[in-house]
Amino acid sequence: MKKRIRITAAALAAFTLMCGSADAALSSPDRAKNRYYYEERGDMIWEVQTSQKVIALTFDDGPDPFETEGILEVLRRYDAKCTFFAIGKRIAAYPDVARHVIAGGHELANHTYNHVYFKTPIISKQIQEELELTEKEIIKVSGKHSSLFRPPGGMYDETLIDVSNSMGLKPVLWSWHQDTKDWNRPGVWSISSRVIRNARNGDIVLFHDHVHGESQTKEALEIILPELAKQGFRFVTVSELIGYSDAEQAETGRHPAN
């Protein structure tokens, strides 16, 4: 009987040790480095916590001599300021369109030079080269560096986050409930209803100002902008959106974790 008890106790000890190891693995630093980890540190942005009725519309993959210009005209009519995450080689090909973005009071930001999908493990040198080449084109048309970067396809890892931040380029994705999928041309109603239905303070909305085929984005904006304006939303750049959050944190004494 005593032998059975000793064996049971030993088995229980082994089981406890195994469970403890599993818990330690689940709480390891590597597993904890998810979206919320990077947001709390201020290393990356998906959206902004704010009580203000502000929303940031963003446009990827331009500039485009037809689509970007059409979108700019709609934004002008509704006094909407937005952020354009531009591809470096397209800025080089259409510098006047990029200048029109800036002249309209919008923000021009980095979306790599060749629209590279960074597959993990990501190589530091490749990120740096892609970002530097694009920054050179941005400086040519604007006279200054940009401060934001969006990785194509939303692909990232810790290397990408560290390298871009060290270059003064904050990586920005988008609100998970505000991916319009306009690149796939799902229909004007699908694009517009998704944005309007899901609109929340501090959202970052994903659009594109260059797609393959006939874009539906401009038509969708004709529906989205007046409706959200009627609801009291103001349309700001991502940098302005970040500023609203920073101002609130300062007022309440809250600060992002270091």
N, C-alpha and C positions, 0 to 999 in steps of 0.2 A: 504493500500500500504506500509506504514511504517513498519507494522508488518511483511509483506512478506520479506522486505529488511533485517530486523533484523534476521529473521530465516535463510535466505540465507547466511548472514554474519557468523552466528553461525556455520552453516553447513560447510562453507568454512574454518573456523578456525579449526574445528574438523578434516577436511580432511587434512589440512596442518600439524596439530599435528601428525596425523596418518602416513603421509609420512615421517615426520621427524624421528619418532620412527623407521620406517622401514629402513631408511638410517643408523641410528645409529646401528641397529642390523647387517646390512650388513658390517659395518666397525668395528665391535667389534673385540677385540684381538683374541678371540677364532676362529672366522671365518677366520682371516687373517693368521693363523698358518698352511700354506700349504707348499708345497715343497720349494717355493721361499723364504718364511720366514726363514726356517731352513738353506737353502743354503747361504743366505745373512749373517746370523749369524756365519756361519762356523760350525754349529752343526751336519750337515749331508751332504753327497756328493752323487750326481747322476753322474756328469761329471765335467770336469774342463775347464775353459775358458783359452785358450792359443793359441798363434800364431805359436807355434812349431808343427811340424808334428809328434806328439807322440800319442800313443794309448795304453790303458791298457786292456789286455786280462785277464779275471778272470775265475776261475774254482771252482765250488761249489760241495760239498757233498762227496769229497774223504777224505782220500786217498784210492785208489783202487790198489791192487797189479798188475792188468793187465792193466786197462785203464790209470791210472796215469803214469805208467812206459812208456807206448806207447806214450802218449802225451809229456812226458819229452824228449823222444828221438827226436821227431819232433822239439820241441822248441830248442833243442841243435843245430840241424843242421842249423837253421835259426837265431841263436844267439838272440832269443826272451826271454826276462825276463818278468815273469808274476806273478800274485798273486793267490794263492790257498786258498780259504775259506774252511777250513777243519772242519769236525765234530769230536768232542773230542773223542767219543768212537771208531771211526775208526782210529784215530791216535794211541789210546791205542792198537788196534788190529793189526795195520800195522805200527809200529814205524819206521822200516827201509825204507819204502816207503816215509814217511814224511821226513826222513833225506835226502833222495835222492832229494826231492824237494828243500830243503835248500842248499844242495851241488851244485845244478845246478844254484845257484844264484837267485833263485826265493823267493818270499815272502810267508810265511805261516801265515794265519790270522784266526780269530775266526768265526765259523759258528754254535755255540752252541754245547753242548755235545750230545744231543739226537735229533737234528734237530726238535726243537719244533716250531710249528706255534703259535706265540703269538697272541691270539685273544683278542681284546679290551673288557673291560679295562684290561690292562696288569698289572700283579702283580710284584712289584719291587723285591721281594725276589726270585721269580722264575727266572727272568732275571739274577740276580746276581749269583745265584747258577749255572746256565747253563754256564755262561761266566767264572766263577772261575774254574769250573771243566775242561773246555777246556784249559784255560790258564795253568793249572798244566801240562797237557799233552804236550802242546807246549813248555813249559820250559824244560821238560824232554828231548825232541829231539833237541831243539835249544839252550838251555841255557839262553834264555831271553823271556820276554813277547812280545806278538804281540801288534800292535797299532791300528789294524783295526778290525771291526766286521760287518758281514752281517747277518741281521735277515732272517731266512728261509721264503721263499715266499714273501719277501719284506714287511712283515707286521710290522707296527710300530705305536707308538703313542708317546706323549710327555714324558710319564714315561720311556719308553724304551730309548729314546734319552738322557734323563737326566741321567739315571743310567749308560748307557754304556759310555757316555762321562766322568762321574765322575770316572770311572774305567780306564780311559786312553785309551778307545777303541772307535775310531771314527766310527759311523755307515756309511756304504757305500752300496748304491744300484747300479744302472746301468743306462746307457743312455736308454731312452724309445725306441729309434729307433734301439737299439742293443741287444734286447732279442732274442737269436737265437732259443729258444725253442728246443734245441738239446735233452733235456730230453725226448721229445715226439717222437724222431727219425723221423723228417719230410722229411728226404732225404738229402744226402750230398750236392746236388746242392742248395737246399732251404737254408741250413745253411750258406754255403759259399757265395752265392749271396747276402743274406741279409746283411752280414757284409761288403762285398766289396762295394756294392751299396750305403750303408749308411755311410761309413767311414768319420769321421770328426775329426779335431784336438781335442784332449782332451777327446775322447770317452772312456767310460768304457763298455766293451763287456761282456755279460753273457754267459758262457759255463758251462758244468758240466763234471767232471772227474770220475763220478760214476752214471750210469743210470741203470734202469731195462731193461734188454735185451741187444742186441748187439749195442754198441755205434757207432755213425757215426761221432763223433767229430774229431777223429784223421785224418780220411780221408778228412774232410772239412778243417782242418788246413793245410793239404798238398797243398790245393788250395789257401787258404786265405793268408798265410804267404808270399809266393813269390810274389803274386800279389800286396799286400799292400806295400811290400818292394820296388817293382818296382815303385810304386807311390811316394816313398820317406818317407813312415812312418817308425818310429822306435817303437819297442815294449818294454814298460817299466812297472815296477810294479806300483800299485796304489799309494804307498808312493812317488815314484819318480815323478809320474804324478802330485801329489799335490805340490811337490817341484817346478815344472815348473811354476805352477800358482802363488805360493808364490813369486818366483823370479820376475815375471813380475809385480806383485802388488807392490813390493818394489821399482822397477825401476820407476814406474809411480806414486808412492805415493798413490796408492789405497790400502785399507785394508778392510777385511771383517767387517761387522757391529758387534758390541759387544752386 
